[in-house]
Amino acid sequence: MSLTNLRPDVAQHLAQRLRAFSEGFRQNLAILGPPGSGKTYQLQQLLAQPPAKLLVVYCPLYRDSSRSFLQRFLCAVLQAGLPSAETAPSGGAAQAATQPELTRLLSQADSLLPRTAAAVRTAESLIARRLYGEAFTRALDAIPVLIEERRQSCVLILDEFLFLETLGFAHAFHELGKRVMTWPAVLFIFTSSAEYRARSILRERLQLLFGQFELLTLDALDAETVTGWVHQQLRGVRKASAASPFLISWLGLYPWYLTVVLKRLRELAMLSKTPELTEPLFLQTVWDLLGSPQGTLHHWCVSRTEALSHGRLGSRGLEALLHIAQGARTTTELSRRIGRATLSGALQLLVEEGLAQRNGMCWVVPDPILRCWLSTALMEQWAGSRPDSPEVRARFEQHLRALWTRWMQARQLSFPEQVVELFGKFQDDTVSLDSKTGRLPKFATVATQRAGEGSTVAYLIAEGEGRRWCATIQEHQVTEQDITHFDAFCRTQSPKPSRKVVITKTSVEPNAKLLAKAVNMWVWDADALNALTHLYMP
């Protein structure tokens, strides 16, 4: 199974949007998801077989200079219009483009695309004069020239488009917004790893009149879909199937993380005389990648946090991030640990950078690899230890063993027992779930009972501090009949429950969800349970 097939729905959706655009229907797309979730991979697979009737301008953005980005962007415009196979758009070509490459492409375009070449030269002259903002505007305006010259519509793909801000183009989104609104012959596809900031920019500056964007959020990988691929990657490694569910549970939202870990795990297993997945082999694998200063994922985490040092609040933001990774869930707890001064601005910076998320009044580091690195390697370094010291490795291995132990314990519990354990960890925190914000009280007792003889549905009753909650716990999809039966159960309770919650491992039928809201029930589906697990059992 190829990595592309791990998200077949995304690949199919992208293909459908391109096909519809070639037939005259435009729906701009914004693909959002954390770093490593597969956004760039999906784009590269799309570019491997570009649509025949469309021009494709693809340009990834990095933390590089304005000059470098503009040169790569102009190269991408020329590559989209030139027919030669060697100049076809690709991620590698876009990344490697330099001034010599731009000169080479211009020499080809002078005879084939003279008007486009002239527009690109105009932008190039502004780059030479360091007028980067004006050069960006002129670079964009080369696209309609290309469209008219080739008489084809165009797809403009900007991978990690928020980096336009860090490159110093003060009015980049204003200029983009005008073109999104007035260029019907261009389909815009943007991606971003900073979901909160991306949604804000799309909502406030880009979605104008006819420029609406469809938001495509990359969710966690489906366990059944990815299991076969993981087993294939670990073929020949004995006892690998026992650890596969743990790896999928830990890294299931991040295909790139899974790919890197499985590759190293397979390498170390093959180097051993007896290729068998043992605890020492697993610990060595993750240490080589994440704990060791030379590791690929170690460098990745450093690169994700080093931008914090460039801003006024960066050091405060990194300090707050460390403590969130260590379990400080609320702003009050963070204030107690590191003080209130500039904390609010530092936390907002973490949200905009996509490093931390706020759920109600609670904070969490959603990325499991980053969370592991922060709470082990970086925390020990802040305490004065060397990056490769025995103290760092001991803390690192202790953290991984704890992750494995908690996962094994959860596996041994039934679903109702897992929910009971979760309810027992509530600490009067305010969270947002199911489009509602509410407080999760600290309960003194939590108990369950079967809905009826032979039923797979469990009812939960939780009490504490004068509060009484009732919940229905179901592993299957919740139906209207389930809501009706649960409501009848709540009516029999004395005292009446102050909160009624519908909890399911899967989903709730649309009509059942409407009925639940009508009788004032809080609905927690698989996504909500994942959010609570991140908060209380990271």
Secondary structure, DSSP 8 states (H G I E B T S, - for coil): --GGGGSHHHHHHHHHHHHHHHTT---EEEEE--TTSSHHHHHHHHHHS--TTEEEEEEE--S--HHHHHHHHHHHHHHHH---GGGS--HHHHHH--HHHHHHHHHHHHHHSHHHHHHHHHHHHHHHTT-HHHHHHHHHHHHHHHHHHHT-EEEEEEETTTHHHHTT-TTHHHHHHHHHHH-TTEEEEEEES-HHHHHHHIIIII--TT--EEEEE-----HHHHHHHHHHHTTT-BTHHHHHHHHHHHHTT-HHHHHHHHHHHHHHHHHSSS-B--HHHHHHHHIIIIISTT-HHHHHHHHHHHGGGGSTTHHHHHHHHHHHHTT--BHHHHHHHH-STTHHHHHHHHHHTTS-EEETTEEE---HHHHHHIIIIIHHHHTT--TTSHHHHHHHHHHHHHHHHHHHHHHTS-HHHHHHHHHTT--SEEEEETTEEEEE---SEEEEEESSTT-S-EEEEEEETTEEEEEEEESS-B-HHHHHHHHHHHHT-SS--SEEEEEESS-B-HHHHHHHHHTTEEEE-HHHHHHHHHHH--
